[in-house]
Amino acid sequence: MDTQQRAVQVGEHTFDTRISGPEDGKWVLLLHGFPVNGSCYDTVVPRLHESGLRTIVFDQRGYSPGARPDGVDAYRLELLVDDAIGLLDALGVQYSMLVGHDWGGIVAWHLAGKHPDRFTGLVAASTGHPSAMRDALESSDQRERSLYIKDFVADDAEEKLLADDGAVLRAAGVTAEELLPLTEPGALTGPLNWYRANFTGDIATKLACPPVEIPTTMVWGDADDSLGREQAQLSGRYAYSDFRFCELPGVDHWIPQHAGAALASEIALRSTVF
C-alpha cells in the first residue's frame, strides 16, 4: 500500500510525516518515543492497514531535521502536545485514534487528557499515566528503574551515549540501523532535551496530567527494565472510561519493534470501541 511522505508545516517547524492505509479508514496517530523515530512502528502500520485503519506517523520535535529548535525550553511537554494537535489540524484530521510508546506515551496521555474531543481512544505502550508513575515512584522499585534519567539530563549525555559506536544505546536494545540517524551532528541533542526540559526542576508540575476520559488500553511487557508493572497497571485509576490492561509475557521495553503484531491487535481492538 502506497505511503505518502509529506513535510508538514506546523508553525515554524516542518515534520517528516508518513501517511498510509485505506483512504476511507479511521485515522490512527502513532507517536514514537526515545531514541527511535517513527520507524519504530514499521512492523505495526501494515497490520493496522489490514484492519482497515489509516495511519499517521511523524518524527517529532528534535527528530525531524526541520523541527530542531535550539534551547532546552523549546522541548517542554506542552509544546510537544501542541505539535501533535497542530499536525492533525494541518492534515485536516478532526479526530483519530491515539497511540504512544515511551515518551510518545507521555505525550499521548496528555493529548487524551487535554484534548478528549480529538481522539476516539488511546493505546499507551510501556508508559503509564503520569499520575500512575508518581504513585509507582512512591510504592515500588520504579525510582531505581528510573535512575538512568540522571545520565540523560547530564550536559555530556550526547558524548557518552554515542561513544564506542553508541554502545550504551545498543546495550539497551537500540539497533545499529535505529542508531544511525542519531549520529548526525546535533541530532541527539533535541531528543535528549525532552528529558532536560521535563525531568528537571519541578517535575511533578511539568508532567501533571488530567485523568483520561476516552476508552484506553495500557500495553506493558513484563520484561521491561525501565518501566515497572505498577506504573502501567495503576494507570487504570486515571482512566475514567473503559480501561484494559494488556500484559505481554517475555516482551521488553521495545514493544513496537519486538511485539508489533500484539500491539497492532490491541490498537485494532480499541479502534472498534467508542
C-alpha positions in Angstrom: 0.0 0.0 0.0 1.4 3.4 -1.0 2.8 5.6 1.6 2.7 9.4 1.3 5.9 11.0 2.5 5.0 14.5 3.5 6.8 17.5 5.0 4.0 19.0 7.2 4.4 22.6 8.3 3.3 23.4 11.9 4.1 26.9 12.9 7.8 27.4 12.2 8.6 23.7 12.2 8.5 21.1 9.4 7.8 17.5 10.4 8.6 14.4 8.4 5.3 12.6 8.1 4.2 9.3 6.7 0.5 8.7 5.8 -0.7 5.3 4.6 -3.6 2.9 4.7 -7.1 2.7 3.2 -8.3 6.2 2.2 -11.6 5.6 3.9 -10.1 4.1 7.0 -10.3 5.5 10.5 -7.3 7.6 11.4 -4.6 6.5 13.8 -1.9 8.8 15.1 1.2 7.0 16.3 3.8 8.8 18.5 7.3 7.4 18.9 9.5 7.6 22.0 13.2 7.9 22.7 15.5 7.5 20.9 14.0 5.9 17.8 12.0 8.0 15.4 8.7 6.9 13.8 10.4 4.0 12.1 9.7 2.0 15.3 6.2 1.4 14.0 7.3 -0.1 10.7 6.0 -3.5 11.6 2.9 -2.2 13.2 1.4 0.0 10.5 0.9 -2.7 7.8 -1.1 -4.8 10.2 -3.3 -1.7 11.0 -3.9 -1.3 7.3 -5.1 -4.9 7.2 -7.6 -3.9 9.8 -8.8 -1.1 7.7 -7.1 1.7 9.6 -5.3 4.7 8.1 -2.1 5.7 9.9 -0.2 8.9 10.5 3.4 8.6 11.8 5.6 11.6 12.2 9.1 12.2 13.5 8.5 14.5 16.4 10.3 17.7 17.6 14.0 17.1 17.7 13.8 14.1 15.4 12.6 15.8 12.2 15.6 17.8 10.8 13.2 20.7 10.1 12.0 20.7 13.7 15.1 21.0 15.8 14.8 24.3 17.7 17.7 25.4 19.9 17.4 25.5 23.7 16.1 23.2 26.3 12.9 25.2 26.9 11.8 24.5 23.3 11.1 20.9 24.3 8.6 21.5 27.1 5.8 18.9 27.2 3.1 21.4 26.3 4.9 22.2 23.1 5.2 18.5 22.2 1.4 18.2 22.7 0.8 21.3 20.6 2.9 19.8 17.8 0.6 16.8 17.5 -2.6 18.9 17.6 -1.1 21.2 15.0 -0.1 18.4 12.8 -3.7 16.9 12.8 -5.0 20.4 12.1 -2.6 20.8 9.2 -3.8 17.5 7.7 -7.4 18.3 8.2 -7.9 15.4 10.6 -10.7 16.3 13.1 -10.3 13.2 15.3 -8.3 9.9 15.4 -7.2 7.0 17.4 -4.1 7.8 19.5 -1.1 5.5 20.1 2.1 6.3 22.0 5.1 4.4 23.2 7.7 5.5 25.7 8.0 9.4 25.5 5.3 9.2 22.9 3.1 7.6 25.5 3.6 10.6 27.9 2.6 12.9 25.1 -0.4 10.7 24.2 -1.7 10.7 27.8 -1.5 14.4 27.8 -3.3 14.7 24.5 -6.0 12.3 25.6 -6.4 14.2 28.9 -6.4 17.7 27.5 -8.0 17.2 24.1 -10.5 14.4 24.5 -12.7 15.7 21.7 -10.0 14.9 19.2 -9.4 11.3 20.0 -11.7 8.2 19.9 -9.4 6.0 22.0 -5.9 5.7 23.4 -3.4 2.8 23.3 -0.4 3.5 25.5 2.6 1.2 25.2 5.1 0.8 28.1 4.5 4.3 29.6 1.7 4.7 32.1 -0.3 7.8 33.1 2.0 10.4 34.7 0.0 10.2 37.9 0.4 6.4 38.0 4.1 6.9 37.5 4.1 9.3 40.5 2.3 6.6 42.6 4.7 3.9 41.5 7.7 6.1 42.4 6.5 6.0 46.0 5.3 2.4 46.2 7.5 0.2 44.0 11.0 -0.1 42.6 10.2 2.5 39.9 12.6 5.0 41.4 15.5 2.6 41.0 14.4 1.8 37.4 14.4 5.5 36.5 17.9 6.3 37.7 19.1 6.3 34.1 17.4 9.6 33.6 20.2 11.3 35.5 22.6 10.3 32.8 20.2 11.6 30.1 19.9 15.1 31.5 23.6 15.5 32.0 25.5 18.1 29.9 27.7 15.4 28.4 24.9 12.9 27.7 25.4 13.1 23.9 29.1 12.3 24.1 28.5 9.4 26.5 25.6 7.8 24.6 27.4 8.0 21.2 30.8 6.8 22.5 32.0 3.5 21.1 29.5 3.5 18.3 26.6 4.1 20.6 27.5 1.2 22.9 25.2 2.4 25.7 22.1 2.7 23.5 22.9 -0.6 21.7 23.2 -2.4 25.0 19.7 -1.0 25.8 18.3 -2.6 22.7 18.6 0.1 20.0 19.8 -1.4 16.7 22.6 -0.1 14.6 20.1 1.0 11.9 17.9 2.8 14.5 21.1 4.5 15.9 22.3 5.8 12.6 20.1 9.0 12.4 21.3 10.0 15.9 24.9 10.1 14.8 24.3 13.1 12.5 25.9 16.2 14.1 23.5 17.6 16.7 20.8 15.0 16.0 20.8 13.6 19.6 20.5 16.9 21.4 16.8 17.5 20.6 15.7 14.1 21.8 17.7 14.4 25.0 16.2 17.9 25.6 12.9 16.2 26.1 14.4 14.8 29.3 16.2 18.0 30.2 13.1 20.2 29.8 10.7 17.9 31.6 12.7 15.8 34.1 14.5 18.6 35.9 13.2 21.2 38.3 9.6 20.8 39.4 9.0 17.6 37.6 5.6 16.9 39.2 4.2 20.2 37.9 5.7 19.7 34.4 4.3 16.3 34.0 0.9 16.8 35.7 -1.8 15.3 33.5 -5.6 15.3 33.8 -7.4 11.9 34.1 -8.3 10.4 30.7 -12.0 10.1 29.8 -11.7 8.3 26.5 -11.5 4.4 26.1 -7.9 3.4 26.9 -5.7 0.4 26.6 -2.4 0.1 28.5 0.1 -2.4 26.9 3.1 -3.4 29.0 5.8 -6.0 28.6 6.8 -7.9 31.7 10.5 -7.9 30.7 10.7 -4.1 30.7 13.7 -3.0 32.7 12.8 0.7 32.7 9.1 0.9 33.4 7.6 -1.5 36.0 4.2 -3.1 36.3 2.8 -0.7 38.9 3.0 2.4 36.8 1.3 0.6 34.0 -1.4 -1.2 36.0 -2.2 1.7 38.2 -3.0 3.8 35.1 -6.5 2.4 35.4 -7.0 4.8 38.4 -6.7 7.7 36.0 -8.7 6.3 33.0 -12.3 7.0 33.7 -13.8 5.3 30.6 -13.3 1.7 29.5 -9.8 0.6 30.6 -7.9 -2.5 29.5 -4.6 -3.6 30.9 -2.7 -5.9 28.5 0.4 -7.7 29.7 2.8 -9.1 27.2 4.8 -12.0 28.7 8.5 -12.0 27.8 8.4 -8.7 26.0 10.9 -5.9 26.8 10.6 -2.2 26.6 10.6 -2.0 22.8 7.0 -3.1 22.3 6.5 -1.6 18.8 9.6 -3.3 17.4 9.5 -6.6 19.3 5.7 -7.2 19.7 4.4 -5.4 16.7 1.6 -7.9 16.0 0.3 -7.9 19.6 0.4 -4.1 19.6 -1.4 -3.8 16.3 -4.1 -6.3 17.6 -4.7 -4.1 20.7 -4.9 -1.0 18.5 -7.4 -2.6 16.1 -9.5 -3.9 19.1 -9.5 -0.4 20.7 -10.5 1.2 17.4 -13.8 -0.7 17.4 -14.8 0.7 20.8 -16.3 4.2 21.0 
